[in-house]
Amino acid sequence: MSATSTYVRTYLTRIVVVVAAVATLAGYYFAYEPISTVSNELNIWSSLITSFTLFVGLISVFARYSRSVMNRDNNWPFHLYCLAMIVVWIIWGNMIGMYSTLYQTLYMSTKITLHITIIGQLIFFSVSGMYRTFRIKSLRTAVFAFFTVLIVFLNMPPLIAPFPALSTAAYWLLDNPQMAAARAMVMCGGIGGVILGIRILLGIEKGALRVTGGD
Amino acid sequence: MAGIPELKSEWIWGVLIVAFLIPAVNPLGVDFPDSPITNEIYDLIENLPEGSLIVMGGSGVIAFDIESSPGMIACVRQMERLGYKLVTCPLGSETPQYHKFIIDSAKVDVSAGGSWVYGEDYALLPYLPGGTAALVAYLEDFKGTVSVDMRGIPISELPIFDDFNNYEDIDIWICPHWGFVTIIRICTGEYGLTAISFAQSTAYAFFSPYMQAYPGQVYMTNGYLGGAQYERLNDMKGLGHMVQDSYTIVSVLIAGFIVLGNVTMVMKGEEEE
């Protein structure tokens, strides 16, 4: 890679990211019209760039699956089917209108139904997994199994309808010990995200702003 | 005492399939309690001025957001009854389809027997890419962000958008999606809007701290139960009610299988001794 492109990749991308980040943060903290205007304009640019990435994803899928079909890699018939469906749905959607009732019905009947089925399968695996893993062999597993059964029963409609105190108990568990743990996780995630962002901007972290070939 | 054999997973799955089919064929109609939060949401929407503008928006995946649909469909019917206006803000690529699904299921359009006229009482917008950036742009300068509706009609030709310029024209934001945190952070945290979510039960467990962080501004119902409660408040029976039957049966089975697993373990231990 030439030195020029190395410098461009290294520094130009970082300059763009830093300028955009500082402008957005400034628009967040300062009530000053010119800064807000810049920040809002960058938000609109961000929306346009995100639209562009949709096409990048589509082109990437086409390139990869086309290579797979031509080379007869593993599962190439499925890749060919995927490419054909993409073409059919794009042409079909543009012909009848993506938000037409027919397109909506087809979309909900195929992709969405299959997606819901995949998610719905989880309960079967969860229950059989609970049967095998919630075996009380220690204090930890006893607590785990006890609270699992407790939460399940405390949210069971026929039980909590005649005994509202059970619902109160369930929400106390959700709003106190569970919420404390959830808050800790959310805060850790937020702090981790900020630290990761700073590391990327400073070039410490390996990532999109890191020049290839180096430490 | 004879030992209990270890159950194969396929047998457990078979029992579950039967358990799901029973209420589908013969609804049990199990009772369920009210919730003060759900009642508060209902009263909040009931007491808005006539002609209030409500935005239904956020980002999610339809397969997950189905759990939010019972409450949202009931709420859309409530909005139609009270003469409110509804505009969408789809921040996910599947979200426009979901919003259309909600409107179609609520049957509020004149073509479905309702009283809402498209473009006057409600409007559906296309996917707004950009995530948080798109949301901020939408709130700051709606007409600078959105130019056409879902059908490609310029928004200048739709009367519902005549007086909609920015966040100040929004009365309430409702998010029937997983991505409620973004709405809270931006709409409530930055722009002071009241935000309601017909949340999925997992989302409720994760995001309920925000109700304490923004009291009186952030509200959430809890999964299908919350949806069923909101359906009952609107005198309707839908998916929320149907799910309560399945939930009841599977709850008993979960506890039963956990107990059975432990009994099996104990008996195996006795046999080995």
Interface residues (C-beta under 8 A of the other chain):
Chain A: Y28 S36 N40 L42 N43 I44 S46 S47 L48 I49 T50 S51 L54 G97 Y99 T101 Q104 Y107 M108 I112 H115 I116 I118 I119 I123 F124 V127 S128 M130 Y131 R132 F134 R135 I136 K137 A145 T148 V149 V152 F153 N155 M156 P157 P158 I160 A161 P162 P164 S167 L174 D175 Q178 M179 A182 R183 V186
Chain B: L7 S9 I12 W13 L16 V30 D31 F32 P33 S35 V61 I62 A63 F64 I66 S93 E94 P96 Q97 K100 F101 D104 L124 P126 L128 P129 G130 G131 A133 A134 V136 A137 E140 D141 G144 T145 M150 R151 E190 Y204 A205 F206 S208 P209 Q212 L225 A228 Q244 Y247 T248 V250 S251 V252 L253 I254 A255 F257 I258 V259 L260 G261 N262 M265
